[in-house]
Amino acid sequence: MEHWNHSPHVTTENPGSFSQQQIINDILRLSLEPLLFQELLERILSYLVNQRELLLRPKAAVFLTDQETEQLVLRASLGFTEPQKTRCANVQFGHCDCGQAARTGAIHFFTDCPPLATTDDPEDGNGHYCIPILKDSQAIGVLTLCVDKTHQPSTRTRELFESIGNILATVIESQKMDQQLIELVNDLRISIINLREEKQFTESIIQSLHHGLLVTDLQGTIIKSNNVARRILEPFVDELDGKSLQGLVGTDHAEMLTAGGQDVTSYTGKDVSLSTGEGQEFILSISGAPRKDARGNHVGYIVSLLDVTELRYARKEMEKMNRLSTVAEIASAVAHEVRNPLAGIKIMAQSIEEDAVDNEQQLECSRRIIRQVDRLNELLTEFFSYARPVEPKKRPISIRSILAETRPLISNRLMQNAIDLIEDIAPDLPDVIADPNQMQQVFLNLMLNATDAIRQNGTITINARLLVGHKLSIYKKRYPGLLTDNRYVLVVFSDNGAGMPANVVDKVFEPFFTTKTTGTGLGLSIVYRTLRENGAAISLESQQGKGTTFNMFFQTGE
């Protein structure tokens, strides 16, 4: 074995002459070609062994080092048989000549056969170079070149191989950087895929929620929303993104949602009433929470929306029905207990009246008692009408015929008070299912209430039309406990009378509630209960000074 620094066989002249700069330039050009790493190494090896002036045999290899395990790994070879490739695939430093070059970091020329060589290639004994590929004085690989028997080591050859080793070091480092870049790109691609999948997963969760979700910035501007939120707020705004929270839910609620900064979790379940341009009212339950970025910085708010319109109206309707049911039971019991004593009082008063023919004062007292008893009996009759309504005899009947039977009963009063009655009945209006007699009483009661509200010089308008499609869905949302079928006839009684304040509107259907100086307060309660018994429903809209509207919903006879 010959080492460049100690070998007595090193000569300054080489029988073969070569252009050192030309070879280096050619290898540099090869190193810049866009080839795969192994293909590039093989092209460089092929180029070297084909330079006749170097007196090399067509057998060469490039090994990469693993300094942690002190192992050489065969990366590219030329002229190696399959058994040789297998033997040299992974070799410890101490088991071969190339390992010495890797350890010492110096070029070695060996004149004997490599330790792992076999007799299948007798020319291996002609000699071979082991050239370390260095980076920062550390071997990152080894270039092995086998020589012809006429080859003699020289200083020019050593300098050439050192230069080639430096070029290969650059090639290997460039490949490592490329590999690191590829791994980085792959990791980035995997991260992007994972982020995209996580985003899709999060989006699917958000879109599957049963409540609306709004994401805002610190100023309350909406930057994202889910499908439910867009569907809930569709009647109020076409596009949510870019809209302000204040413009949607009002200044007070928006300030409550955002005023707490990072601590707004206490603002939950607040009801907000919103109205469309058509007068359709929605009740939304809203909640707020702070939104933070990955570093924990407060960057906005998350607002949850839930349409509770049906729930609130249904609850209100149930509460009203429970109250009415309780009052009905009390009224029935009271009426039953009072009627019998009244009958006795009337009989006794009539007896006194018969015996008081000559006593004018006694006669007048007995007549007053009889009149008061009769008045109480009328009141009890109304009690029974409310508490124990007569079972309706429902059948198909047209709204026109009900009005035709009711109109004569009220015409004189309308004329005396200069009140116009306007009827607008849709053509081809289907029949409704109801008791005709009871509906006449309901219509008459509502007309009398309207005349009382108008007093003089006014208008009562009666409108009837088939209620289907979008209009029906609007009323169903507002009156979920009232409307269950898919087709209704809507009958509207409107007047331009005094109207009612909101606190009165909420109580008009309650028994014994009245704003009149006379009356029992059972008229509208009986209307409400009678309609319910006939499978119909009624609602009220009124504003003080702007009149009153009663909406009645009848099931059709179709």
RODO-2510 file (C-alpha; in nm, 4 decimals, decimal comma):
residues 558
     n   res          X          Y          Z
     1     m     0,0000     0,0000     0,0000
     2     e     0,1300     0,3443    -0,0944
     3     h     0,0438     0,6700     0,0877
     4     w     0,1093     0,9917    -0,0962
     5     n     0,3108     1,1432     0,1861
     6     h     0,5333     0,8419     0,2486
     7     s     0,5303     0,6306    -0,0641
     8     p     0,8812     0,5712    -0,2121
     9     h     0,7165     0,4901    -0,5496
    10     v     0,5655     0,8352    -0,6071
    11     t     0,7030     0,9870    -0,9268
    12     t     0,6854     1,3375    -1,0611
    13     e     0,6347     1,2156    -1,4156
    14     n     0,3643     0,9872    -1,5555
    15     p     0,4124     0,7932    -1,8785
    16     g     0,0574     0,8997    -1,9739
    17     s     0,0140     1,2696    -2,0418
    18     f    -0,3257     1,4395    -1,9786
    19     s    -0,4798     1,7813    -1,9596
    20     q    -0,5682     1,8213    -1,5931
    21     q    -0,7697     2,1380    -1,6496
    22     q    -0,9676     1,9857    -1,9371
    23     i    -1,0691     1,6845    -1,7252
    24     i    -1,1722     1,9077    -1,4360
    25     n    -1,3744     2,1303    -1,6698
    26     d    -1,5484     1,8307    -1,8234
    27     i    -1,6405     1,6883    -1,4834
    28     l    -1,7671     2,0294    -1,3730
    29     r    -1,9897     2,0415    -1,6809
    30     l    -2,1154     1,6920    -1,6038
    31     s    -2,1906     1,7876    -1,2426
    32     l    -2,4187     2,0665    -1,3657
    33     e    -2,6337     1,8445    -1,5852
    34     p    -2,9945     1,7870    -1,4630
    35     l    -2,9504     1,4176    -1,3838
    36     l    -3,0516     1,1974    -1,0966
    37     f    -2,7804     1,1610    -0,8323
    38     q    -2,6818     0,8022    -0,9081
    39     e    -2,6941     0,8593    -1,2823
    40     l    -2,4716     1,1661    -1,2438
    41     l    -2,2134     0,9716    -1,0385
    42     e    -2,2128     0,6911    -1,2938
    43     r    -2,1630     0,9403    -1,5773
    44     i    -1,8636     1,0921    -1,3940
    45     l    -1,7137     0,7448    -1,3296
    46     s    -1,7664     0,6472    -1,6913
    47     y    -1,5990     0,9681    -1,8076
    48     l    -1,2920     0,9073    -1,5850
    49     v    -1,2280     0,5452    -1,6813
    50     n    -1,2581     0,6406    -2,0492
    51     q    -0,9706     0,8895    -2,0231
    52     r    -0,6968     0,6655    -2,1695
    53     e    -0,4194     0,8932    -2,0577
    54     l    -0,5126     0,8258    -1,6930
    55     l    -0,4422     0,4525    -1,7442
    56     l    -0,7504     0,3463    -1,5457
    57     r    -0,9398     0,0225    -1,5711
    58     p    -1,3213     0,0262    -1,6354
    59     k    -1,3900    -0,0397    -1,2739
    60     a    -1,4744     0,2371    -1,0247
    61     a    -1,7119     0,3234    -0,7443
    62     v    -1,8353     0,6009    -0,5203
    63     f    -1,9099     0,5266    -0,1552
    64     l    -2,0893     0,7529     0,0927
    65     t    -1,9927     0,7496     0,4584
    66     d    -2,2033     0,7212     0,7687
    67     q    -1,9808     0,8703     1,0379
    68     e    -2,2083     0,7644     1,3228
    69     t    -2,1835     0,3932     1,2322
    70     e    -1,8366     0,4276     1,0585
    71     q    -1,9762     0,2498     0,7579
    72     l    -1,9310     0,2877     0,3825
    73     v    -2,2383     0,2573     0,1606
    74     l    -2,1995     0,1832    -0,2097
    75     r    -2,3808     0,4595    -0,3987
    76     a    -2,2638     0,4177    -0,7605
    77     s    -2,0408     0,1641    -0,9329
    78     l    -1,8965     0,0790    -1,2728
    79     g    -1,7648    -0,2627    -1,3721
    80     f    -1,8684    -0,4281    -1,0444
    81     t    -2,0163    -0,7754    -1,0628
    82     e    -2,3322    -0,8508    -0,8659
    83     p    -2,1381    -1,0438    -0,5975
    84     q    -1,8978    -0,7512    -0,5655
    85     k    -2,1891    -0,5060    -0,5311
    86     t    -2,3342    -0,7247    -0,2596
    87     r    -2,0054    -0,7489    -0,0690
    88     c    -1,9398    -0,3743    -0,0943
    89     a    -2,2948    -0,2538    -0,0308
    90     n    -2,2326    -0,1831     0,3394
    91     v    -1,8783    -0,2184     0,4774
    92     q    -1,7287    -0,1137     0,8096
    93     f    -1,4289     0,1193     0,7934
    94     g    -1,1813    -0,1369     0,9258
    95     h    -1,2738    -0,4082     0,6754
    96     c    -1,1550    -0,2531     0,3525
    97     d    -0,8990    -0,0186     0,1948
    98     c    -1,1578     0,2535     0,1289
    99     g    -1,2289     0,2701     0,5026
   100     q    -0,8693     0,3780     0,5690
   101     a    -0,9046     0,6716     0,3300
   102     a    -1,2304     0,7659     0,5020
   103     r    -1,0655     0,7547     0,8428
   104     t    -0,7430     0,9365     0,7556
   105     g    -0,8896     1,1829     0,5068
   106     a    -0,5898     1,1250     0,2753
   107     i    -0,5561     0,9685    -0,0709
   108     h    -0,4279     0,6089    -0,0642
   109     f    -0,2875     0,4037    -0,3503
   110     f    -0,2931     0,0283    -0,2928
   111     t    -0,0844    -0,2095    -0,5006
   112     d    -0,2354    -0,5266    -0,3598
   113     c    -0,5863    -0,6671    -0,3937
   114     p    -0,8611    -0,5120    -0,1823
   115     p    -0,9492    -0,7160     0,1290
   116     l    -1,2949    -0,7960    -0,0064
   117     a    -1,1716    -0,8850    -0,3575
   118     t    -1,2005    -1,2383    -0,4956
   119     t    -1,0218    -1,4342    -0,7622
   120     d    -1,3039    -1,3656    -1,0092
   121     d    -1,1137    -1,0518    -1,1170
   122     p    -0,7352    -1,1217    -1,1105
   123     e    -0,6567    -0,7717    -1,2379
   124     d    -0,7656    -0,6283    -0,9007
   125     g    -0,4047    -0,6793    -0,7983
   126     n    -0,2844    -0,4140    -1,0456
   127     g    -0,3615    -0,1417    -0,7872
   128     h    -0,6398     0,1035    -0,6984
   129     y    -0,6879     0,4495    -0,5582
   130     c    -0,9050     0,5301    -0,2570
   131     i    -0,9704     0,9042    -0,2719
   132     p    -1,1532     1,0643     0,0224
   133     i    -1,4325     1,3076    -0,0618
   134     l    -1,3933     1,5751     0,2027
   135     k    -1,6102     1,8500     0,3469
   136     d    -1,4699     2,0559     0,6303
   137     s    -1,1838     1,8014     0,6661
   138     q    -1,4320     1,5187     0,7228
   139     a    -1,4838     1,2371     0,4750
   140     i    -1,8366     1,2268     0,3399
   141     g    -1,7494     0,9689     0,0769
   142     v    -1,4750     0,7774    -0,1027
   143     l    -1,3955     0,7556    -0,4741
   144     t    -1,2380     0,4229    -0,5757
   145     l    -1,0542     0,3965    -0,9091
   146     c    -0,8801     0,0791    -1,0337
   147     v    -0,5682     0,1296    -1,2480
   148     d    -0,3983    -0,0474    -1,5311
   149     k    -0,0754    -0,2370    -1,4582
   150     t     0,1192     0,0301    -1,6480
   151     h    -0,0077     0,3090    -1,4251
   152     q     0,2381     0,4919    -1,2035
   153     p     0,1255     0,7344    -0,9277
   154     s     0,2334     1,0949    -0,9692
   155     t     0,1890     1,4381    -0,8114
   156     r    -0,0215     1,5497    -1,1103
   157     t    -0,2454     1,2476    -1,0675
   158     r    -0,2839     1,3184    -0,6937
   159     e    -0,3721     1,6847    -0,7602
   160     l    -0,6225     1,5816    -1,0284
   161     f    -0,7926     1,3253    -0,8020
   162     e    -0,8009     1,5767    -0,5129
   163     s    -0,9755     1,8251    -0,7442
   164     i    -1,2199     1,5561    -0,8579
   165     g    -1,2824     1,4693    -0,4929
   166     n    -1,3649     1,8341    -0,4235
   167     i    -1,6094     1,8421    -0,7168
   168     l    -1,7744     1,5227    -0,5931
   169     a    -1,8006     1,6761    -0,2440
   170     t    -1,9920     1,9638    -0,3961
   171     v    -2,2109     1,7206    -0,5933
   172     i    -2,2840     1,5131    -0,2808
   173     e    -2,3608     1,8193    -0,0678
   174     s    -2,5795     1,9576    -0,3422
   175     q    -2,7616     1,6261    -0,3577
   176     k    -2,8035     1,6291     0,0198
   177     m    -2,9440     1,9791     0,0012
   178     d    -3,1722     1,8755    -0,2834
   179     q    -3,2806     1,5736    -0,0823
   180     q    -3,3425     1,7892     0,2221
   181     l    -3,5361     2,0315     0,0046
   182     i    -3,7403     1,7450    -0,1394
   183     e    -3,8067     1,6133     0,2106
   184     l    -3,8974     1,9633     0,3234
   185     v    -4,1301     2,0050     0,0248
   186     n    -4,2832     1,6632     0,0951
   187     d    -4,3258     1,7509     0,4622
   188     l    -4,4770     2,0823     0,3610
   189     r    -4,7059     1,9082     0,1130
   190     i    -4,8128     1,6601     0,3809
   191     s    -4,8656     1,9477     0,6238
   192     i    -5,0745     2,1319     0,3657
   193     i    -5,2774     1,8169     0,2999
   194     n    -5,3234     1,7645     0,6743
   195     l    -5,4222     2,1291     0,7183
   196     r    -5,6632     2,1033     0,4262
   197     e    -5,8145     1,7853     0,5670
   198     e    -5,8347     1,9424     0,9128
   199     k    -5,9966     2,2501     0,7607
   200     q    -6,2453     2,0341     0,5710
   201     f    -6,3131     1,8370     0,8878
   202     t    -6,3665     2,1577     1,0849
   203     e    -6,5822     2,2990     0,8049
   204     s    -6,7947     1,9839     0,7986
   205     i    -6,8464     2,0086     1,1756
   206     i    -6,9351     2,3765     1,1520
   207     q    -7,1749     2,3190     0,8620
   208     s    -7,3402     2,0243     1,0410
   209     l    -7,4269     2,2339     1,3458
   210     h    -7,7966     2,2936     1,4073
   211     h    -7,7344     2,6551     1,5052
   212     g    -7,5895     2,9420     1,3076
   213     l    -7,2304     3,0509     1,3522
   214     l    -7,0793     3,3914     1,2743
   215     v    -6,7061     3,4679     1,2927
   216     t    -6,6128     3,8349     1,3274
   217     d    -6,3043     4,0468     1,3676
   218     l    -6,2420     4,2767     1,6641
   219     q    -6,4637     4,5480     1,5114
   220     g    -6,7578     4,3071     1,4782
   221     t    -6,7332     4,2725     1,0980
   222     i    -6,8453     3,9276     0,9834
   223     i    -6,5689     3,7393     0,8022
   224     k    -6,7206     3,3904     0,7942
   225     s    -7,0542     3,2165     0,8502
   226     n    -7,2038     2,8700     0,8195
   227     n    -7,5036     2,7620     0,6118
   228     v    -7,7441     2,7673     0,9072
   229     a    -7,6551     3,1289     0,9902
   230     r    -7,7048     3,2294     0,6267
   231     r    -8,0406     3,0512     0,6187
   232     i    -8,1558     3,2123     0,9457
   233     l    -8,0541     3,5620     0,8372
   234     e    -8,1564     3,5267     0,4721
   235     p    -8,4799     3,7280     0,5206
   236     f    -8,2738     4,0229     0,6474
   237     v    -7,9578     4,0283     0,4360
   238     d    -7,8441     3,8661     0,1097
   239     e    -7,4728     3,8382     0,1894
   240     l    -7,3304     3,8084     0,5409
   241     d    -6,9570     3,8418     0,4783
   242     g    -6,8450     4,1996     0,5318
   243     k    -7,1611     4,3008     0,7176
   244     s    -7,1413     4,4439     1,0687
   245     l    -7,2797     4,2593     1,3675
   246     q    -7,4285     4,5855     1,4882
   247     g    -7,6324     4,6205     1,1699
   248     l    -7,7798     4,2721     1,2172
   249     v    -7,8607     4,2406     1,5868
   250     g    -7,8661     4,6047     1,6903
   251     t    -7,6235     4,8296     1,8735
   252     d    -7,7091     4,7157     2,2265
   253     h    -7,6690     4,3447     2,1612
   254     a    -7,3583     4,3962     1,9464
   255     e    -7,1948     4,5995     2,2231
   256     m    -7,2819     4,3337     2,4804
   257     l    -7,1246     4,0690     2,2571
   258     t    -6,8033     4,2637     2,2027
   259     a    -6,7685     4,4970     2,5026
   260     g    -6,6234     4,2242     2,7247
   261     g    -6,3167     4,1835     2,5065
   262     q    -6,1687     3,8417     2,5710
   263     d    -6,4287     3,7621     2,8385
   264     v    -6,7723     3,7554     2,6722
   265     t    -6,8693     3,3993     2,7534
   266     s    -7,1226     3,5270     3,0087
   267     y    -7,3363     3,6720     2,7280
   268     t    -7,5350     3,3648     2,6347
   269     g    -7,8866     3,2861     2,5322
   270     k    -8,0139     3,6434     2,4891
   271     d    -8,3233     3,6848     2,2715
   272     v    -8,3160     3,9333     1,9847
   273     s    -8,6299     4,0263     1,7887
   274     l    -8,5771     4,1061     1,4206
   275     s    -8,8405     4,2156     1,1695
   276     t    -8,8330     4,2022     0,7897
   277     g    -8,9634     4,4725     0,5622
   278     e    -9,2806     4,2645     0,5203
   279     g    -9,3437     4,2730     0,8938
   280     q    -9,2311     3,9142     0,9496
   281     e    -9,0846     3,8830     1,2988
   282     f    -8,8092     3,6459     1,4081
   283     i    -8,6771     3,5751     1,7560
   284     l    -8,3111     3,4735     1,7695
   285     s    -8,1203     3,3453     2,0690
   286     i    -7,7615     3,4718     2,0445
   287     s    -7,4459     3,3811     2,2352
   288     g    -7,0914     3,5134     2,2091
   289     a    -6,7390     3,3897     2,2756
   290     p    -6,3922     3,5355     2,2072
   291     r    -6,1904     3,4125     1,9094
   292     k    -5,8144     3,3659     1,9495
   293     d    -5,5355     3,2813     1,7081
   294     a    -5,2711     3,0096     1,7479
   295     r    -5,0602     3,2376     1,9698
   296     g    -5,3510     3,3108     2,2022
   297     n    -5,4072     3,6649     2,0790
   298     h    -5,7629     3,7957     2,0859
   299     v    -5,8566     3,8485     1,7185
   300     g    -6,2370     3,8594     1,7146
   301     y    -6,5589     3,6940     1,8252
   302     i    -6,7664     3,3830     1,7553
   303     v    -7,1405     3,4419     1,7671
   304     s    -7,3915     3,1592     1,7856
   305     l    -7,7436     3,2082     1,6490
   306     l    -8,0512     2,9967     1,7051
   307     d    -8,3936     3,0658     1,5578
   308     v    -8,6284     3,0209     1,8545
   309     t    -8,9300     3,1911     1,6962
   310     e    -9,1440     2,8790     1,6918
   311     l    -9,0279     2,7725     2,0362
   312     r    -9,1065     3,1087     2,1948
   313     y    -9,4482     3,1399     2,0305
   314     a    -9,5337     2,7775     2,1087
   315     r    -9,4354     2,8280     2,4722
   316     k    -9,6386     3,1479     2,4869
   317     e    -9,9386     2,9715     2,3339
   318     m    -9,9096     2,6802     2,5770
   319     e    -9,8917     2,9170     2,8730
   320     k   -10,1995     3,0992     2,7492
   321     m   -10,3901     2,7732     2,6957
   322     n   -10,2961     2,6532     3,0432
   323     r   -10,4232     2,9774     3,1932
   324     l   -10,7449     2,9585     2,9924
   325     s   -10,7979     2,5957     3,0876
   326     t   -10,7546     2,6750     3,4577
   327     v   -10,9927     2,9688     3,4399
   328     a   -11,2444     2,7577     3,2478
   329     e   -11,2479     2,4961     3,5221
   330     i   -11,2955     2,7649     3,7878
   331     a   -11,5675     2,9373     3,5851
   332     s   -11,7518     2,6103     3,5340
   333     a   -11,7452     2,5282     3,9039
   334     v   -11,8516     2,8784     4,0084
   335     a   -12,1315     2,8956     3,7505
   336     h   -12,2646     2,5581     3,8570
   337     e   -12,2613     2,6485     4,2258
   338     v   -12,4170     2,9929     4,1741
   339     r   -12,6951     2,8992     3,9319
   340     n   -12,8996     2,6918     4,1817
   341     p   -12,9097     2,9612     4,4559
   342     l   -13,0025     3,2169     4,1925
   343     a   -13,2951     3,0034     4,0835
   344     g   -13,4178     2,9957     4,4446
   345     i   -13,3743     3,3715     4,4825
   346     k   -13,5756     3,4334     4,1671
   347     i   -13,8596     3,2089     4,2815
   348     m   -13,8752     3,3846     4,6163
   349     a   -13,8681     3,7285     4,4496
   350     q   -14,1511     3,6271     4,2183
   351     s   -14,3517     3,5064     4,5201
   352     i   -14,2955     3,8389     4,6979
   353     e   -14,4011     4,0199     4,3795
   354     e   -14,7308     3,8281     4,3704
   355     d   -14,8073     3,9147     4,7347
   356     a   -14,7081     4,2787     4,7032
   357     v   -14,9816     4,3931     4,4672
   358     d   -15,0843     4,6791     4,6961
   359     n   -14,7344     4,7637     4,8204
   360     e   -14,5647     4,9647     4,5442
   361     q   -14,2272     4,9858     4,7200
   362     q   -14,2167     4,6131     4,7901
   363     l   -14,3235     4,5418     4,4336
   364     e   -14,0388     4,7541     4,2904
   365     c   -13,7812     4,5799     4,5117
   366     s   -13,8931     4,2363     4,4024
   367     r   -13,8785     4,3377     4,0351
   368     r   -13,5256     4,4724     4,0795
   369     i   -13,4200     4,1440     4,2401
   370     i   -13,5661     3,9506     3,9455
   371     r   -13,3831     4,1770     3,6944
   372     q   -13,0501     4,1312     3,8722
   373     v   -13,1025     3,7568     3,8904
   374     d   -13,1752     3,7512     3,5160
   375     r   -12,8594     3,9544     3,4570
   376     l   -12,6566     3,7103     3,6640
   377     n   -12,8119     3,4220     3,4699
   378     e   -12,6995     3,5834     3,1444
   379     l   -12,3525     3,6126     3,2900
   380     l   -12,3616     3,2468     3,3938
   381     t   -12,4744     3,1540     3,0452
   382     e   -12,1613     3,3270     2,9111
   383     f   -11,9569     3,1410     3,1733
   384     f   -12,0945     2,8116     3,0493
   385     s   -12,0416     2,9132     2,6864
   386     y   -11,6752     2,9634     2,7702
   387     a   -11,6227     2,6845     3,0203
   388     r   -11,8359     2,4201     2,8499
   389     p   -11,8767     2,5155     2,4855
   390     v   -12,1365     2,3308     2,2849
   391     e   -11,9787     2,0590     2,0740
   392     p   -11,9556     2,2040     1,7220
   393     k   -12,1403     2,0447     1,4331
   394     k   -11,8690     2,0931     1,1758
   395     r   -11,9294     2,0680     0,8058
   396     p   -11,7996     2,2331     0,4886
   397     i   -11,9274     2,5888     0,4692
   398     s   -11,8261     2,8914     0,2636
   399     i   -11,7050     3,2130     0,4225
   400     r   -11,9453     3,4052     0,1958
   401     s   -12,2487     3,2258     0,3396
   402     i   -12,1354     3,2864     0,7001
   403     l   -12,0974     3,6579     0,6274
   404     a   -12,4326     3,6655     0,4462
   405     e   -12,6034     3,5333     0,7594
   406     t   -12,4104     3,7658     0,9944
   407     r   -12,4323     4,0925     0,8013
   408     p   -12,8065     4,1586     0,8665
   409     l   -12,7510     4,1229     1,2413
   410     i   -12,5076     4,4144     1,2468
   411     s   -12,6266     4,6326     0,9568
   412     n   -12,8407     4,8681     1,1665
   413     r   -12,5619     4,9343     1,4131
   414     l   -12,3167     4,9972     1,1312
   415     m   -12,5550     5,2433     0,9709
   416     q   -12,6212     5,4298     1,2955
   417     n   -12,2461     5,4735     1,3571
   418     a   -12,1610     5,5591     0,9944
   419     i   -11,9255     5,2611     0,9683
   420     d   -11,8530     5,1066     0,6264
   421     l   -11,8227     4,7284     0,5946
   422     i   -11,5943     4,6216     0,3080
   423     e   -11,5736     4,2555     0,2052
   424     d   -11,2920     4,1249    -0,0135
   425     i   -11,3393     3,7516    -0,0642
   426     a   -11,1046     3,5751    -0,3049
   427     p   -11,2782     3,4047    -0,5977
   428     d   -11,2903     3,0240    -0,5939
   429     l   -11,2193     3,0264    -0,2209
   430     p   -11,2599     2,6698    -0,0905
   431     d   -11,5069     2,5871     0,1839
   432     v   -11,3899     2,5727     0,5424
   433     i   -11,4697     2,3065     0,8031
   434     a   -11,6637     2,4631     1,0927
   435     d   -11,9995     2,4885     1,2692
   436     p   -12,1926     2,7582     1,0717
   437     n   -12,3928     2,8810     1,3716
   438     q   -12,0897     2,9099     1,5967
   439     m   -11,8939     3,0915     1,3234
   440     q   -12,1807     3,3414     1,2836
   441     q   -12,1519     3,4138     1,6568
   442     v   -11,7732     3,4521     1,6266
   443     f   -11,8014     3,6915     1,3293
   444     l   -12,0765     3,8897     1,5014
   445     n   -11,8699     3,9220     1,8190
   446     l   -11,5679     4,0503     1,6235
   447     m   -11,7838     4,3014     1,4316
   448     l   -11,9346     4,4317     1,7548
   449     n   -11,5858     4,4736     1,9030
   450     a   -11,4806     4,6616     1,5898
   451     t   -11,7762     4,8999     1,6084
   452     d   -11,6996     4,9674     1,9744
   453     a   -11,3386     5,0475     1,8830
   454     i   -11,4361     5,2745     1,5912
   455     r   -11,7428     5,4342     1,7526
   456     q   -11,8183     5,6720     1,4646
   457     n   -11,7131     5,7159     1,1009
   458     g   -11,4826     5,4270     1,0328
   459     t   -11,4274     5,1183     0,8234
   460     i   -11,4331     4,7468     0,8907
   461     t   -11,2588     4,5372     0,6247
   462     i   -11,3079     4,1632     0,5912
   463     n   -11,0580     3,9847     0,3697
   464     a   -11,0488     3,6105     0,2937
   465     r   -10,7977     3,4199     0,0829
   466     l   -10,6340     3,0791     0,0543
   467     l   -10,3101     3,0608     0,2501
   468     v   -10,0395     2,8421     0,0950
   469     g    -9,6672     2,8465     0,0154
   470     h    -9,4377     3,1140     0,1552
   471     k    -9,7131     3,3068     0,3317
   472     l    -9,8266     2,9937     0,5139
   473     s    -9,4681     2,9131     0,6200
   474     i    -9,4380     3,2630     0,7679
   475     y    -9,7535     3,2190     0,9774
   476     k    -9,6531     2,8636     1,0759
   477     k    -9,3246     2,9928     1,2143
   478     r    -9,5068     3,2521     1,4193
   479     y    -9,7921     3,0264     1,5290
   480     p    -9,6445     2,6727     1,5380
   481     g    -9,8945     2,5582     1,7996
   482     l   -10,1891     2,6824     1,5946
   483     l   -10,1158     2,5742     1,2397
   484     t   -10,0437     2,2111     1,1576
   485     d   -10,2000     2,1417     0,8157
   486     n   -10,0748     2,2531     0,4779
   487     r   -10,3785     2,4485     0,3520
   488     y   -10,5727     2,7159     0,5371
   489     v   -10,8213     2,9864     0,4566
   490     l   -10,7139     3,3100     0,6206
   491     v   -10,9984     3,5426     0,7210
   492     v   -10,8869     3,8895     0,8321
   493     f   -11,1050     4,1347     1,0250
   494     s   -10,9475     4,4823     1,0282
   495     d   -11,0703     4,8133     1,1629
   496     n   -10,9300     5,1637     1,1781
   497     g   -11,0384     5,2188     1,5363
   498     a   -10,8445     5,3236     1,8439
   499     g   -10,6205     5,0163     1,8534
   500     m   -10,4638     4,8688     2,1660
   501     p   -10,1368     4,9074     2,3540
   502     a    -9,9012     4,6086     2,3696
   503     n    -9,9909     4,5179     2,7291
   504     v   -10,3591     4,4898     2,6311
   505     v   -10,2867     4,2853     2,3159
   506     d   -10,1207     4,0164     2,5267
   507     k   -10,4327     3,9734     2,7446
   508     v   -10,7371     4,0216     2,5184
   509     f   -10,8108     3,6496     2,4917
   510     e   -10,7883     3,5934     2,8655
   511     p   -11,1261     3,5496     3,0394
   512     f   -11,2611     3,8350     3,2518
   513     f   -11,0120     4,0808     3,1023
   514     t   -11,1801     4,3915     2,9585
   515     t   -11,1071     4,7574     2,9052
   516     k   -11,4758     4,8479     2,8891
   517     t   -11,6705     4,9927     3,1793
   518     t   -11,9389     4,7286     3,1227
   519     g   -11,9120     4,3671     3,0137
   520     t   -11,7838     4,0432     3,1522
   521     g   -11,4565     4,0221     2,9611
   522     l   -11,5585     3,6862     2,8144
   523     g   -11,6448     3,7882     2,4581
   524     l   -11,3030     3,7372     2,2958
   525     s   -11,2265     3,4457     2,5290
   526     i   -11,5360     3,2691     2,3924
   527     v   -11,4278     3,3563     2,0372
   528     y   -11,0847     3,2056     2,1020
   529     r   -11,2224     2,8876     2,2591
   530     t   -11,4978     2,8453     1,9983
   531     l   -11,2452     2,8669     1,7144
   532     r   -11,0219     2,6156     1,8889
   533     e   -11,3157     2,3764     1,9249
   534     n   -11,3745     2,4124     1,5497
   535     g   -11,0125     2,3328     1,4635
   536     a   -10,9427     2,6949     1,3737
   537     a   -10,7066     2,9530     1,5231
   538     i   -10,6993     3,3270     1,5800
   539     s   -10,4259     3,5842     1,6327
   540     l   -10,4300     3,9551     1,6980
   541     e   -10,2257     4,2471     1,5676
   542     s   -10,2891     4,5957     1,6992
   543     q   -10,1171     4,9278     1,7577
   544     q   -10,2611     5,2098     1,9599
   545     g   -10,4081     5,4715     1,7294
   546     k   -10,3668     5,2529     1,4194
   547     g   -10,6497     5,0026     1,4459
   548     t   -10,6797     4,6309     1,5119
   549     t   -10,6544     4,3194     1,2943
   550     f   -10,7813     3,9713     1,3823
   551     n   -10,6396     3,6836     1,1727
   552     m   -10,8459     3,3633     1,1694
   553     f   -10,7108     3,0420     1,0199
   554     f   -10,9657     2,7825     0,9028
   555     q   -10,8913     2,4331     0,7773
   556     t   -11,0161     2,3893     0,4239
   557     g   -11,2792     2,1405     0,3203
   558     e   -11,0579     2,0045     0,0387
***
